[in-house]
Amino acid sequence: MMETLVSLVQQFEGLHKVGSDGLIYPYLCPAGYPTQGWGLRVRDMDVPPITVEEADERLRLALRIYVEKTLRIVPEVAGNDDRLAALSDFCFNLGPTALSSSTMRRRIGEGDWAAAAQECQRWVFGGGRKLPGLVRRRAAEAALF
């Protein structure tokens, strides 16, 4: 499950701002948040650069936390690696509050995975705009349902 999740995050977050020195610098994500590495928020744009190895390790550590949060919010996915990976990616991307308060979460609680997949695909806006990358990401997550 963890490899599927890491792959999802890396595919859709990308590794941005890799300098000619091979180090990774902070950047503003499309929603305007200071970010570094594989889409992890940082306190501000003045954080020091990191190596690719550090970015990979930070991602894996963060994803363990998001898996735990996802299982607390959606215990129905315990034992289903694909669904857990998809919902953990959603939680990583949008936050646990979005997952817990979503209609998608209610549909999962009802056992209606087809409706949950449709609801998942509504979460495609960032910074007030419909983002093609989020359209593709939600489709990939929904496919794992």
Backbone as CSV, one residue per row, in Angstrom:
resi,resn,N_x,N_y,N_z,CA_x,CA_y,CA_z,C_x,C_y,C_z
1,MET,0.822,-1.188,0.000,0.000,0.000,0.000,0.869,1.257,0.000
2,MET,1.912,1.259,0.820,2.737,2.464,0.926,3.379,2.815,-0.409
3,GLU,3.809,1.820,-1.176,4.426,2.119,-2.474,3.413,2.730,-3.444
4,THR,2.175,2.246,-3.411,1.123,2.828,-4.251,0.897,4.277,-3.847
5,LEU,0.842,4.537,-2.553,0.632,5.894,-2.047,1.795,6.807,-2.420
6,VAL,3.019,6.360,-2.195,4.188,7.167,-2.544,4.168,7.478,-4.042
7,SER,3.850,6.486,-4.842,3.795,6.674,-6.287,2.745,7.715,-6.684
8,LEU,1.569,7.645,-6.069,0.518,8.633,-6.349,0.999,10.037,-6.026
9,VAL,1.521,10.204,-4.821,1.963,11.530,-4.398,3.075,12.037,-5.310
10,GLN,4.058,11.220,-5.581,5.176,11.665,-6.412,4.721,11.992,-7.830
11,GLN,3.810,11.201,-8.359,3.302,11.443,-9.706,2.606,12.789,-9.802
12,PHE,1.790,13.103,-8.811,0.980,14.311,-8.922,1.594,15.537,-8.269
13,GLU,2.457,15.366,-7.311,3.115,16.525,-6.701,4.336,16.947,-7.500
14,GLY,5.096,15.980,-7.976,6.332,16.295,-8.665,7.380,16.820,-7.692
15,LEU,8.588,16.850,-8.142,9.699,17.360,-7.357,10.143,18.656,-8.027
16,HIS,9.689,19.772,-7.476,9.912,21.073,-8.110,11.085,21.818,-7.494
17,LYS,11.553,22.771,-8.245,12.612,23.687,-7.815,13.910,22.967,-7.447
18,VAL,14.295,22.006,-8.286,15.589,21.366,-8.105,16.617,22.280,-8.772
19,GLY,17.540,22.782,-7.970,18.545,23.709,-8.477,19.643,23.006,-9.246
20,SER,20.466,23.773,-9.917,21.599,23.216,-10.659,22.593,22.535,-9.724
21,ASP,22.491,22.849,-8.433,23.345,22.206,-7.429,22.758,20.883,-6.933
22,GLY,21.590,20.499,-7.478,20.946,19.250,-7.086,20.097,19.359,-5.827
23,LEU,20.083,20.522,-5.210,19.284,20.730,-4.002,17.878,21.208,-4.369
24,ILE,16.956,20.978,-3.447,15.552,21.302,-3.685,15.185,22.528,-2.848
25,TYR,14.678,23.536,-3.529,14.355,24.813,-2.908,12.836,24.952,-2.734
26,PRO,12.399,25.793,-1.802,10.956,25.988,-1.613,10.339,26.733,-2.799
27,TYR,9.043,26.566,-2.952,8.277,27.226,-4.014,6.859,27.440,-3.509
28,LEU,6.091,28.231,-4.223,4.675,28.409,-3.898,3.862,27.448,-4.752
29,CYS,3.036,26.635,-4.099,2.174,25.714,-4.836,1.059,26.515,-5.520
30,PRO,0.273,25.885,-6.418,-0.792,26.621,-7.108,-1.805,27.280,-6.167
31,ALA,-1.960,26.743,-4.957,-2.883,27.348,-3.997,-2.214,28.464,-3.192
32,GLY,-0.909,28.705,-3.430,-0.212,29.814,-2.798,0.513,29.506,-1.502
33,TYR,0.685,28.214,-1.165,1.359,27.836,0.076,2.849,27.573,-0.157
34,PRO,3.715,28.019,0.776,5.133,27.645,0.678,5.272,26.128,0.777
35,THR,5.976,25.551,-0.174,6.041,24.098,-0.334,7.465,23.714,-0.704
36,GLN,7.834,22.465,-0.369,9.179,21.993,-0.727,9.143,20.493,-0.930
37,GLY,9.976,20.025,-1.825,10.070,18.589,-2.058,8.851,18.055,-2.787
38,TRP,8.294,16.988,-2.256,7.154,16.308,-2.868,5.831,16.890,-2.351
39,GLY,5.677,18.202,-2.439,4.412,18.828,-2.083,4.176,19.022,-0.602
40,LEU,5.227,19.020,0.191,5.062,19.230,1.634,5.140,20.712,1.959
41,ARG,4.159,21.187,2.698,4.178,22.588,3.115,5.340,22.832,4.072
42,VAL,5.898,24.020,3.957,6.958,24.464,4.863,6.534,25.801,5.471
43,ARG,7.229,26.220,6.522,6.794,27.405,7.275,6.833,28.683,6.445
44,ASP,7.841,28.814,5.584,7.958,30.011,4.748,8.939,29.727,3.609
45,MET,9.136,30.713,2.784,10.001,30.554,1.614,11.489,30.642,1.963
46,ASP,11.805,30.896,3.227,13.203,31.040,3.635,13.802,29.765,4.226
47,VAL,13.110,28.625,4.099,13.688,27.388,4.626,14.890,27.002,3.761
48,PRO,15.883,26.331,4.356,17.069,25.956,3.577,16.751,24.858,2.560
49,PRO,17.543,24.772,1.511,17.337,23.711,0.526,17.628,22.342,1.140
50,ILE,17.061,21.312,0.536,17.243,19.937,0.999,17.695,19.063,-0.167
51,THR,18.188,17.872,0.158,18.588,16.917,-0.876,17.375,16.095,-1.319
52,VAL,17.517,15.397,-2.418,16.458,14.505,-2.897,16.185,13.431,-1.850
53,GLU,17.229,12.909,-1.252,17.069,11.877,-0.222,16.264,12.411,0.965
54,GLU,16.552,13.655,1.366,15.790,14.263,2.459,14.327,14.451,2.063
55,ALA,14.080,14.856,0.833,12.704,15.032,0.353,11.966,13.692,0.377
56,ASP,12.625,12.623,-0.067,12.011,11.291,-0.068,11.683,10.844,1.358
57,GLU,12.608,11.050,2.275,12.398,10.643,3.661,11.295,11.457,4.317
58,ARG,11.283,12.756,4.077,10.217,13.604,4.631,8.857,13.166,4.117
59,LEU,8.799,12.807,2.841,7.531,12.347,2.274,7.060,11.070,2.956
60,ARG,7.932,10.091,3.082,7.543,8.821,3.711,7.097,9.024,5.164
61,LEU,7.793,9.876,5.895,7.391,10.157,7.276,6.018,10.826,7.323
62,ALA,5.812,11.798,6.462,4.523,12.493,6.419,3.395,11.551,6.020
63,LEU,3.663,10.678,5.054,2.605,9.777,4.582,2.176,8.787,5.647
64,ARG,3.094,8.363,6.496,2.699,7.472,7.601,1.652,8.161,8.481
65,ILE,1.861,9.436,8.724,0.914,10.210,9.535,-0.432,10.332,8.819
66,TYR,-0.398,10.579,7.515,-1.640,10.721,6.762,-2.400,9.402,6.656
67,VAL,-1.698,8.299,6.600,-2.368,6.996,6.608,-3.099,6.810,7.937
68,GLU,-2.437,7.142,9.038,-3.077,7.025,10.355,-4.303,7.922,10.452
69,LYS,-4.193,9.156,9.971,-5.327,10.081,9.988,-6.471,9.543,9.145
70,THR,-6.131,9.018,7.975,-7.153,8.471,7.081,-7.882,7.315,7.739
71,LEU,-7.156,6.432,8.391,-7.787,5.285,9.050,-8.682,5.712,10.211
72,ARG,-8.334,6.792,10.883,-9.211,7.300,11.950,-10.503,7.866,11.372
73,ILE,-10.394,8.529,10.229,-11.551,9.167,9.609,-12.401,8.163,8.843
74,VAL,-11.744,7.233,8.165,-12.430,6.272,7.289,-11.982,4.857,7.656
75,PRO,-12.409,4.349,8.798,-11.962,3.012,9.202,-12.419,1.904,8.249
76,GLU,-13.402,2.211,7.422,-13.904,1.224,6.459,-12.853,0.774,5.454
77,VAL,-11.768,1.532,5.293,-10.756,1.167,4.294,-9.656,0.266,4.851
78,ALA,-9.687,-0.004,6.136,-8.687,-0.914,6.710,-8.783,-2.247,5.988
79,GLY,-7.650,-2.734,5.510,-7.632,-4.020,4.822,-7.781,-3.923,3.310
80,ASN,-8.081,-2.729,2.793,-8.160,-2.548,1.346,-7.066,-1.557,0.944
81,ASP,-5.949,-2.081,0.498,-4.773,-1.255,0.232,-5.006,-0.166,-0.811
82,ASP,-5.717,-0.492,-1.898,-5.938,0.509,-2.948,-6.784,1.669,-2.435
83,ARG,-7.865,1.360,-1.747,-8.726,2.416,-1.218,-7.998,3.233,-0.161
84,LEU,-7.223,2.576,0.675,-6.461,3.290,1.697,-5.434,4.214,1.055
85,ALA,-4.757,3.753,0.028,-3.784,4.598,-0.677,-4.475,5.800,-1.313
86,ALA,-5.598,5.564,-1.978,-6.321,6.656,-2.641,-6.788,7.703,-1.638
87,LEU,-7.384,7.264,-0.544,-7.898,8.211,0.440,-6.785,8.884,1.236
88,SER,-5.682,8.194,1.440,-4.541,8.822,2.101,-3.928,9.893,1.207
89,ASP,-3.911,9.654,-0.107,-3.431,10.671,-1.042,-4.351,11.883,-1.006
90,PHE,-5.654,11.639,-1.010,-6.637,12.721,-0.910,-6.402,13.519,0.363
91,CYS,-6.243,12.825,1.486,-6.015,13.461,2.783,-4.717,14.263,2.772
92,PHE,-3.670,13.712,2.189,-2.391,14.416,2.073,-2.567,15.691,1.265
93,ASN,-3.272,15.604,0.161,-3.417,16.727,-0.756,-4.333,17.821,-0.213
94,LEU,-5.433,17.428,0.421,-6.442,18.407,0.827,-6.591,18.582,2.330
95,GLY,-6.039,17.654,3.092,-6.115,17.752,4.540,-7.212,16.895,5.140
96,PRO,-7.025,16.501,6.388,-7.994,15.626,7.051,-9.364,16.258,7.244
97,THR,-9.430,17.572,7.416,-10.727,18.222,7.593,-11.575,18.080,6.332
98,ALA,-10.961,18.272,5.181,-11.693,18.125,3.922,-12.219,16.697,3.777
99,LEU,-11.379,15.717,4.115,-11.815,14.325,4.017,-12.959,14.037,4.981
100,SER,-12.814,14.443,6.234,-13.818,14.079,7.241,-15.155,14.779,7.028
101,SER,-15.144,15.974,6.449,-16.399,16.708,6.275,-17.015,16.545,4.888
102,SER,-16.412,15.741,4.047,-16.858,15.635,2.658,-18.072,14.724,2.490
103,THR,-18.827,15.011,1.450,-19.912,14.119,1.040,-19.336,12.778,0.624
104,MET,-18.135,12.789,0.075,-17.471,11.541,-0.292,-17.349,10.638,0.934
105,ARG,-16.968,11.195,2.055,-16.845,10.419,3.298,-18.191,9.819,3.700
106,ARG,-19.253,10.595,3.554,-20.601,10.071,3.873,-20.971,8.920,2.946
107,ARG,-20.640,9.046,1.671,-20.956,7.971,0.709,-20.178,6.691,1.058
108,ILE,-18.940,6.845,1.485,-18.155,5.681,1.907,-18.815,5.030,3.112
109,GLY,-19.256,5.836,4.068,-19.945,5.316,5.252,-21.207,4.552,4.901
110,GLU,-21.833,4.949,3.808,-23.032,4.261,3.319,-22.686,3.022,2.508
111,GLY,-21.396,2.837,2.234,-20.965,1.699,1.428,-21.152,1.901,-0.064
112,ASP,-21.409,3.121,-0.483,-21.649,3.427,-1.894,-20.359,3.958,-2.518
113,TRP,-19.489,3.047,-2.918,-18.183,3.423,-3.449,-18.279,4.087,-4.813
114,ALA,-19.289,3.743,-5.614,-19.462,4.400,-6.914,-19.790,5.884,-6.712
115,ALA,-20.682,6.180,-5.779,-21.016,7.581,-5.490,-19.823,8.295,-4.850
116,ALA,-19.072,7.585,-4.014,-17.883,8.185,-3.405,-16.871,8.566,-4.483
117,ALA,-16.712,7.709,-5.479,-15.785,8.003,-6.571,-16.223,9.253,-7.333
118,GLN,-17.523,9.408,-7.537,-18.026,10.608,-8.202,-17.767,11.851,-7.355
119,GLU,-18.023,11.743,-6.064,-17.791,12.879,-5.161,-16.307,13.258,-5.119
120,CYS,-15.451,12.263,-5.117,-14.008,12.504,-5.090,-13.602,13.425,-6.238
121,GLN,-14.185,13.202,-7.388,-13.797,13.932,-8.589,-14.313,15.368,-8.628
122,ARG,-15.033,15.788,-7.583,-15.474,17.183,-7.490,-14.391,18.075,-6.872
123,TRP,-13.386,17.471,-6.242,-12.346,18.218,-5.518,-11.185,18.554,-6.451
124,VAL,-11.426,19.418,-7.411,-10.447,19.684,-8.462,-10.047,21.163,-8.545
125,PHE,-10.329,21.919,-7.480,-10.033,23.347,-7.500,-8.897,23.682,-6.541
126,GLY,-8.049,24.587,-6.965,-6.955,25.091,-6.144,-6.768,26.560,-6.432
127,GLY,-6.725,27.365,-5.395,-6.586,28.801,-5.603,-7.742,29.390,-6.381
128,GLY,-8.938,28.752,-6.249,-10.127,29.250,-6.936,-10.238,28.859,-8.395
129,ARG,-9.319,28.025,-8.869,-9.336,27.617,-10.283,-9.410,26.101,-10.399
130,LYS,-10.061,25.634,-11.449,-10.055,24.204,-11.758,-8.687,23.873,-12.347
131,LEU,-7.989,22.934,-11.681,-6.629,22.607,-12.097,-6.584,21.246,-12.792
132,PRO,-6.047,21.201,-14.009,-5.969,19.932,-14.744,-5.251,18.831,-13.961
133,GLY,-4.217,19.201,-13.212,-3.493,18.205,-12.418,-4.378,17.591,-11.342
134,LEU,-5.255,18.402,-10.748,-6.176,17.863,-9.743,-7.256,17.002,-10.390
135,VAL,-7.666,17.342,-11.594,-8.633,16.504,-12.320,-8.031,15.112,-12.520
136,ARG,-6.775,15.061,-12.967,-6.102,13.769,-13.185,-5.883,13.032,-11.859
137,ARG,-5.516,13.768,-10.830,-5.260,13.138,-9.526,-6.537,12.526,-8.960
138,ARG,-7.633,13.264,-8.981,-8.891,12.721,-8.454,-9.362,11.514,-9.273
139,ALA,-9.134,11.536,-10.574,-9.502,10.381,-11.410,-8.672,9.159,-11.030
140,ALA,-7.388,9.367,-10.762,-6.524,8.249,-10.355,-6.951,7.693,-9.003
141,GLU,-7.293,8.584,-8.068,-7.764,8.139,-6.746,-9.077,7.374,-6.887
142,ALA,-10.015,7.947,-7.633,-11.332,7.315,-7.794,-11.199,5.933,-8.442
143,ALA,-10.255,5.794,-9.362,-10.046,4.495,-10.017,-9.631,3.423,-9.016
144,LEU,-8.972,3.820,-7.921,-8.549,2.859,-6.905,-9.682,2.462,-5.956
145,PHE,-10.795,3.186,-6.013,-11.947,2.828,-5.180,-12.518,1.494,-5.638
